[in-house]
Amino acid sequence: MKRRLLLTMAGALVLGSAARASPAPGGYAVSADQLQRAVAQRFPLRYPMGGLMDLNVQAPVLRLLPALNRLGTGMAVQASGLALGRSYTGAFDLDFGLRYEASDRTVRAHQLRVNSLRFADLPPGPSALLEAYGPALAEQTLREVVLHRLHPQDLALPDGLGLQPDSITVTPQGLLIGFVAKPLR
C-alpha cells in the first residue's frame, strides 16, 4: 500500500513534464487556443426547422470562467426562411461544465445553460418561436461536443503509475486535468 502511495505521489510530480499539451504540476494542461480550435472544427452548422426557417450557427468563441469552473461561449446565429421573409442575425450566449469520457479519452461539454438568445429587429411571432426552440437548439449544438482528446501517449506515464484522469479544472489559461489513483482490483 505504501509503495502504491509513493508511486502515485511520484507520478503527480512528473506528470507536468510528461503532458503533451503543456507542462502543469500535478496534471495535464490544455490551452484555451487548443480548445477553441477543437470546437471550431465542427462549425458552421445548419438546422432546418420544418421548412419554415433555417438556422445557421457559426463557430463559438469560448470564454474561460474559472470562478464557476465552466466555459462560456457566444455563437453568432443567422435565421432565414419562408416564415421570416428575410435573414436576421442574432447571438446565443451560454455556458457549460466539462466531463471526462474514459471510453474515448475525451473532454466534453456537459450541463449546458442558455443565458440568452437575441435577434435584433426580429418580429414578435418568429422571435417567440426562436425563444421556444432556442434552448433545445443550443443543447443539440453543443451537447457532448468534444473539446479535447487525449492520446494514448498522453496517458502512458500516468497509466503506468496507476493513475487515471479524474477532475477537470478551468483555469485562466485553459483546463487542468487532474489524476487520481486507479481503484485496486
Secondary structure, DSSP 8 states (H G I E B T S, - for coil): -HHHHHHHHHHHHHHHHH-SS---TTEEEEEHHHHHHHHHTT--EEEEETTTEEEEE---EEEEETTTTEEEEEEEEEEESTTTSS-EEEEEEEEEEEEEETTTTEEEEEEEEEEEEEETT--HHHHHHHHHHHHHHHHHHHTT-EEEE--HHHHHHHHHTTEEEEEEEE-SSEEEEEEEE----
